[in-house]
């Protein structure tokens, strides 16, 4: 800056340094916004993964904010759910409090408890449930056929 007779550094120190504000406490995090409809199972689909929202929002449109780590769901400008983002395709991330009361009862159902309940019906029923549970995990949303089975089966004393 030969016309002014000072270097850029000198001009910066004299004029601009005091106008600078401190950097924010948290670094900027890139995010994307998407719109989604809440499915009948109180989940929204985001990048081929499913995240739960309060069941009262079934059928409603919500806004979803995605970062590299977090999925946040908003309805009427209020955050209604926040989940750690999963990389598992077709995986479900569910919070028990988002479920209706009737679903919460079955949320922690395990294969062992289902086999124990089937044993009350009979030996073959327990074997059936044991083989079904060996084919993969038994999430609570897939136990409806078993509940129907238990409801129709006679229970031995």
MARLUMGU-996964 format. One record per residue (C-alpha): y negated, z negated, x; residue number from 1; residue in three letters. Coordinates in Angstrom, 1 decimal, padded with zeros to 4 digits, always signed. Each point is the difference from the previous one (the first is absolute). Layout:
N
+--------+--------+--------+-----+------+
|  north |     up |   east | seq | type |
+--------+--------+--------+-----+------+
|      Y |      Z |      X | NUM |  ala |
...
+--------+--------+--------+-----+------+
end
This chain:
157
+--------+--------+--------+-----+------+
|  north |     up |   east | seq | type |
+--------+--------+--------+-----+------+
| +000.0 | +000.0 | +000.0 |   1 |  unk |
| -002.4 | +001.2 | +002.7 |   2 |  unk |
| -002.9 | +000.5 | -002.5 |   3 |  unk |
| +000.0 | -003.7 | -001.0 |   4 |  unk |
| +000.6 | -001.2 | +003.5 |   5 |  unk |
| +002.8 | -002.3 | -001.1 |   6 |  unk |
| +003.8 | +000.4 | -000.1 |   7 |  unk |
| +001.9 | +000.0 | -003.3 |   8 |  unk |
| +001.4 | -003.4 | +000.9 |   9 |  unk |
| -003.5 | -001.4 | +000.5 |  10 |  unk |
| -001.1 | +001.4 | -003.4 |  11 |  unk |
| +003.1 | -001.4 | -001.7 |  12 |  unk |
| -000.7 | -003.4 | +001.5 |  13 |  unk |
| -003.7 | +000.0 | -001.0 |  14 |  unk |
| +000.2 | +001.5 | -003.5 |  15 |  unk |
| +003.5 | +000.0 | -001.5 |  16 |  unk |
| +002.0 | -003.0 | +001.3 |  17 |  unk |
| -001.7 | -002.6 | -002.2 |  18 |  unk |
| +000.6 | +002.2 | -003.1 |  19 |  unk |
| +003.8 | -000.1 | +000.5 |  20 |  unk |
| +002.0 | -002.3 | -002.3 |  21 |  unk |
| +003.2 | -001.7 | +001.2 |  22 |  unk |
| +003.3 | +001.7 | -000.7 |  23 |  unk |
| +001.9 | -001.0 | -003.2 |  24 |  unk |
| +002.5 | -002.9 | +000.5 |  25 |  unk |
| +002.9 | +002.2 | -001.3 |  26 |  unk |
| +000.5 | +003.5 | +001.2 |  27 |  unk |
| -000.2 | +002.9 | -002.3 |  28 |  unk |
| +003.3 | +000.8 | -001.7 |  29 |  unk |
| +000.6 | +003.5 | -001.4 |  30 |  unk |
| +001.1 | +000.0 | -003.7 |  31 |  unk |
| +000.9 | +002.5 | -002.6 |  32 |  unk |
| -000.5 | -000.4 | -003.8 |  33 |  unk |
| +002.5 | +001.4 | -002.5 |  34 |  unk |
| +000.4 | -000.3 | -003.8 |  35 |  unk |
| +003.4 | -001.0 | -001.5 |  36 |  unk |
| +001.5 | -000.8 | -003.3 |  37 |  unk |
| +002.0 | -003.2 | -000.4 |  38 |  unk |
| +003.7 | +000.8 | -000.7 |  39 |  unk |
| +002.0 | -001.8 | -002.8 |  40 |  unk |
| +001.6 | -002.1 | +002.8 |  41 |  unk |
| -003.5 | -001.3 | +000.9 |  42 |  unk |
| -000.1 | +001.9 | +003.4 |  43 |  unk |
| -002.3 | +002.7 | +001.2 |  44 |  unk |
| +001.2 | +002.7 | +002.3 |  45 |  unk |
| -001.9 | +000.5 | +003.2 |  46 |  unk |
| +001.3 | +002.3 | +002.8 |  47 |  unk |
| +003.6 | -000.1 | -001.5 |  48 |  unk |
| +000.1 | -003.8 | +000.0 |  49 |  unk |
| -000.5 | -002.3 | -003.0 |  50 |  unk |
| -002.3 | -003.0 | -000.1 |  51 |  unk |
| -000.1 | -002.5 | -002.9 |  52 |  unk |
| -003.0 | -000.9 | -002.1 |  53 |  unk |
| -000.4 | -002.5 | -002.8 |  54 |  unk |
| +002.2 | +001.1 | -002.9 |  55 |  unk |
| -003.0 | -000.1 | -002.5 |  56 |  unk |
| -001.2 | +003.3 | +001.7 |  57 |  unk |
| +003.0 | +002.1 | -001.0 |  58 |  unk |
| -001.1 | +003.5 | -001.0 |  59 |  unk |
| -003.6 | -000.5 | +001.4 |  60 |  unk |
| -001.8 | +002.0 | +002.7 |  61 |  unk |
| -000.8 | -002.0 | +003.2 |  62 |  unk |
| -001.7 | +000.8 | +003.3 |  63 |  unk |
| +002.0 | -000.6 | +003.2 |  64 |  unk |
| -001.6 | -000.6 | +003.4 |  65 |  unk |
| +002.3 | +000.9 | +002.9 |  66 |  unk |
| -000.5 | -001.1 | +003.6 |  67 |  unk |
| +002.6 | +000.3 | +002.8 |  68 |  unk |
| +001.1 | -003.6 | -000.8 |  69 |  unk |
| -001.0 | -000.9 | -003.6 |  70 |  unk |
| +000.3 | +001.4 | -003.5 |  71 |  unk |
| -002.5 | -001.4 | -002.4 |  72 |  unk |
| +000.0 | +000.7 | -003.7 |  73 |  unk |
| -003.2 | -000.2 | -002.1 |  74 |  unk |
| -000.5 | +000.1 | -003.8 |  75 |  unk |
| -003.5 | -000.1 | -001.5 |  76 |  unk |
| -001.4 | -000.6 | +003.5 |  77 |  unk |
| +002.0 | -003.2 | +000.4 |  78 |  unk |
| +002.8 | -000.2 | +002.6 |  79 |  unk |
| +003.2 | -000.8 | -001.9 |  80 |  unk |
| +002.6 | +000.4 | +002.8 |  81 |  unk |
| +000.2 | +000.1 | +003.7 |  82 |  unk |
| +003.1 | +000.9 | +002.0 |  83 |  unk |
| +001.0 | +000.5 | +003.6 |  84 |  unk |
| +000.6 | +003.8 | +000.3 |  85 |  unk |
| +003.6 | +001.0 | +000.4 |  86 |  unk |
| +001.4 | +003.0 | +001.9 |  87 |  unk |
| +003.2 | +000.0 | -002.0 |  88 |  unk |
| +000.2 | +003.0 | -002.3 |  89 |  unk |
| +000.8 | -000.7 | -003.6 |  90 |  unk |
| -000.1 | -003.7 | +000.9 |  91 |  unk |
| -001.4 | -002.6 | -002.5 |  92 |  unk |
| -002.4 | -002.8 | +000.9 |  93 |  unk |
| +000.0 | -002.4 | -002.9 |  94 |  unk |
| -001.8 | -003.4 | -000.5 |  95 |  unk |
| +001.8 | -002.3 | -002.5 |  96 |  unk |
| -003.3 | -000.9 | -001.6 |  97 |  unk |
| -000.6 | +003.6 | -001.1 |  98 |  unk |
| +003.2 | +000.0 | -002.0 |  99 |  unk |
| +000.3 | -001.0 | -003.7 | 100 |  unk |
| +001.4 | -003.5 | -000.4 | 101 |  unk |
| +003.3 | +001.5 | -001.2 | 102 |  unk |
| +000.4 | +002.0 | +003.2 | 103 |  unk |
| -000.9 | -002.9 | +002.3 | 104 |  unk |
| +003.1 | -001.9 | -001.1 | 105 |  unk |
| +002.1 | +002.8 | +001.5 | 106 |  unk |
| -002.1 | +000.7 | +003.1 | 107 |  unk |
| +002.0 | -002.2 | +002.4 | 108 |  unk |
| +003.4 | +001.1 | -001.3 | 109 |  unk |
| +002.4 | +000.5 | +002.9 | 110 |  unk |
| +003.4 | +001.7 | +000.2 | 111 |  unk |
| +001.7 | -003.4 | +000.5 | 112 |  unk |
| -001.5 | -001.4 | -003.3 | 113 |  unk |
| +001.0 | +003.2 | -001.9 | 114 |  unk |
| +003.6 | -000.2 | +001.3 | 115 |  unk |
| +000.2 | -003.7 | -000.9 | 116 |  unk |
| -001.2 | +000.8 | -003.5 | 117 |  unk |
| +002.5 | +002.8 | -000.3 | 118 |  unk |
| +002.8 | -002.3 | +001.1 | 119 |  unk |
| -000.6 | -002.0 | -003.2 | 120 |  unk |
| +000.9 | +003.2 | -001.9 | 121 |  unk |
| +003.1 | +000.7 | +002.0 | 122 |  unk |
| +001.4 | +001.0 | +003.4 | 123 |  unk |
| -000.3 | +003.7 | -000.6 | 124 |  unk |
| -003.7 | -000.4 | -001.0 | 125 |  unk |
| -000.7 | -001.8 | +003.2 | 126 |  unk |
| +001.8 | +002.7 | +002.0 | 127 |  unk |
| -002.1 | +002.7 | -001.8 | 128 |  unk |
| -003.3 | -001.8 | +000.8 | 129 |  unk |
| +001.1 | -000.6 | +003.6 | 130 |  unk |
| +000.7 | +003.7 | +000.5 | 131 |  unk |
| -003.2 | +001.0 | -001.6 | 132 |  unk |
| -002.0 | -002.3 | +002.2 | 133 |  unk |
| +001.8 | +001.4 | +003.1 | 134 |  unk |
| -001.5 | +003.4 | -000.7 | 135 |  unk |
| -003.5 | -001.1 | +000.8 | 136 |  unk |
| -002.7 | -002.6 | -000.8 | 137 |  unk |
| -000.3 | -001.4 | -003.5 | 138 |  unk |
| -003.7 | -000.1 | -000.8 | 139 |  unk |
| -000.9 | -001.7 | -003.3 | 140 |  unk |
| -001.1 | +003.3 | -001.6 | 141 |  unk |
| +003.5 | +001.4 | +000.3 | 142 |  unk |
| +001.9 | -002.9 | -001.6 | 143 |  unk |
| -000.7 | +001.1 | -003.6 | 144 |  unk |
| +003.5 | +001.5 | -000.4 | 145 |  unk |
| +001.6 | -003.2 | +001.4 | 146 |  unk |
| -002.0 | -002.1 | -002.5 | 147 |  unk |
| +001.3 | +002.2 | -002.8 | 148 |  unk |
| +003.5 | -000.4 | +001.4 | 149 |  unk |
| -000.3 | -003.8 | +000.0 | 150 |  unk |
| -001.5 | +000.0 | -003.5 | 151 |  unk |
| +003.0 | +001.9 | -001.4 | 152 |  unk |
| +002.8 | -001.7 | +002.0 | 153 |  unk |
| +001.8 | -003.0 | -001.4 | 154 |  unk |
| -000.4 | -003.0 | +002.2 | 155 |  unk |
| +003.1 | -002.1 | +000.8 | 156 |  unk |
| -000.3 | -003.8 | +000.1 | 157 |  unk |
+--------+--------+--------+-----+------+
end
